[in-house]
Amino acid sequence: MLLDSLRVDVAGFEMATGWSVKPEGLCRGDVCLPLPAGAVVDGSFDVEVVARRTGMPLVHDEAHGVWALGPAAGADRHALVTAEAPDLELPELRTAKRFRLSSLRGQKVLLLAWASW
């Protein structure tokens, strides 16, 4: 979930993550995590509190002023231990030269995989 503020609208958060805010706390399925008193104010809450309670990673891109809230890691999920991708090498479509992912080291990179099936 991409954010431009650490104050998050409850309805948008619920739709994006599957967690819902109930009187007993933040809930998904049979799991409910208590929220501190006064955490929800005027239909929004501090996402840092939620990230800590749920184990969801929260990272900040200071240069662009955005935050990213990732899915929680648990027994049925895997968390990345590093943000470093393996050094992939692929042919460039236009030139047929070899392109190494490591040539972009130090830059933010989005890898997109797609299949028609």
C-alpha positions as CSV (number, residue, x, y, z in Angstrom):
1,M,0.0,0.0,0.0
2,L,1.5,3.3,-1.1
3,L,0.9,6.3,1.2
4,D,1.7,10.0,1.1
5,S,1.0,10.4,4.8
6,L,1.4,8.3,8.0
7,R,-2.2,9.1,8.8
8,V,-4.4,6.5,7.0
9,D,-8.1,6.5,6.2
10,V,-9.6,3.4,7.9
11,A,-11.9,2.5,5.0
12,G,-9.1,2.7,2.4
13,F,-6.8,0.6,4.7
14,E,-9.4,-2.0,5.2
15,M,-10.0,-2.3,1.4
16,A,-6.3,-2.5,0.6
17,T,-5.2,-4.9,3.3
18,G,-8.1,-7.1,4.5
19,W,-7.6,-5.9,8.1
20,S,-10.7,-4.2,9.6
21,V,-10.9,-1.9,12.6
22,K,-13.3,-3.1,15.2
23,P,-14.0,-2.2,18.8
24,E,-11.7,-5.1,19.9
25,G,-8.8,-3.8,17.7
26,L,-7.4,-4.5,14.3
27,C,-8.9,-7.8,13.0
28,R,-8.5,-10.2,10.0
29,G,-10.4,-13.4,10.2
30,D,-10.2,-14.8,13.7
31,V,-7.1,-12.7,14.6
32,C,-7.6,-9.4,16.4
33,L,-4.7,-7.2,17.6
34,P,-5.5,-4.6,20.2
35,L,-4.9,-0.9,19.2
36,P,-3.9,1.7,21.8
37,A,-6.7,3.8,23.2
38,G,-7.4,6.8,20.9
39,A,-5.6,5.2,18.0
40,V,-8.5,5.9,15.6
41,V,-9.5,9.5,15.4
42,D,-12.0,10.9,12.9
43,G,-11.9,7.7,10.7
44,S,-8.1,7.6,10.4
45,F,-5.2,6.2,12.4
46,D,-1.4,6.4,12.6
47,V,0.0,3.7,10.2
48,E,3.2,3.3,12.3
49,V,1.2,1.9,15.2
50,V,-0.6,-0.5,12.9
51,A,2.7,-1.6,11.2
52,R,4.2,-2.4,14.6
53,R,1.1,-4.3,15.8
54,T,0.7,-6.4,12.6
55,G,4.4,-6.9,11.6
56,M,3.8,-5.1,8.3
57,P,7.0,-3.5,7.0
58,L,6.9,0.3,6.6
59,V,9.5,2.0,4.5
60,H,9.9,5.7,3.5
61,D,11.2,7.2,0.3
62,E,12.3,10.5,1.6
63,A,13.2,11.9,-1.9
64,H,9.6,11.4,-3.2
65,G,7.8,11.8,0.1
66,V,6.0,8.5,0.0
67,W,5.6,5.5,2.3
68,A,5.1,1.9,1.4
69,L,3.3,-0.5,3.8
70,G,3.9,-4.1,2.9
71,P,2.1,-7.3,3.9
72,A,2.8,-8.9,7.2
73,A,5.1,-11.9,7.4
74,G,3.9,-14.9,9.3
75,A,4.0,-18.6,9.3
76,D,2.2,-18.8,6.0
77,R,4.2,-16.0,4.4
78,H,7.8,-15.2,3.6
79,A,9.6,-12.0,4.4
80,L,12.5,-10.8,2.4
81,V,15.8,-10.9,4.3
82,T,17.3,-8.4,1.8
83,A,16.1,-6.1,-0.9
84,E,19.0,-7.2,-3.1
85,A,17.9,-9.0,-6.2
86,P,20.0,-11.8,-7.7
87,D,22.2,-10.7,-10.7
88,L,20.0,-11.5,-13.6
89,E,21.3,-11.4,-17.1
90,L,19.0,-11.1,-20.1
91,P,19.2,-10.1,-23.8
92,E,18.1,-6.6,-24.7
93,L,15.3,-6.8,-27.2
94,R,16.5,-4.0,-29.4
95,T,20.2,-4.7,-29.6
96,A,20.6,-8.4,-28.5
97,K,23.4,-7.3,-26.1
98,R,23.4,-8.8,-22.7
99,F,21.9,-6.7,-19.9
100,R,22.9,-7.3,-16.3
101,L,20.6,-6.3,-13.5
102,S,23.6,-5.4,-11.4
103,S,24.3,-2.5,-13.8
104,L,21.5,-0.7,-12.0
105,R,22.9,-1.2,-8.5
106,G,22.2,1.7,-6.2
107,Q,19.0,2.7,-8.1
108,K,15.4,1.8,-7.4
109,V,14.3,-0.9,-9.9
110,L,10.9,-2.4,-10.5
111,L,10.9,-5.9,-11.9
112,L,7.6,-6.8,-13.6
113,A,6.9,-10.3,-14.8
114,W,3.9,-11.0,-17.0
115,A,2.4,-14.1,-18.6
116,S,-0.6,-14.4,-20.8
117,W,-1.9,-17.5,-19.2
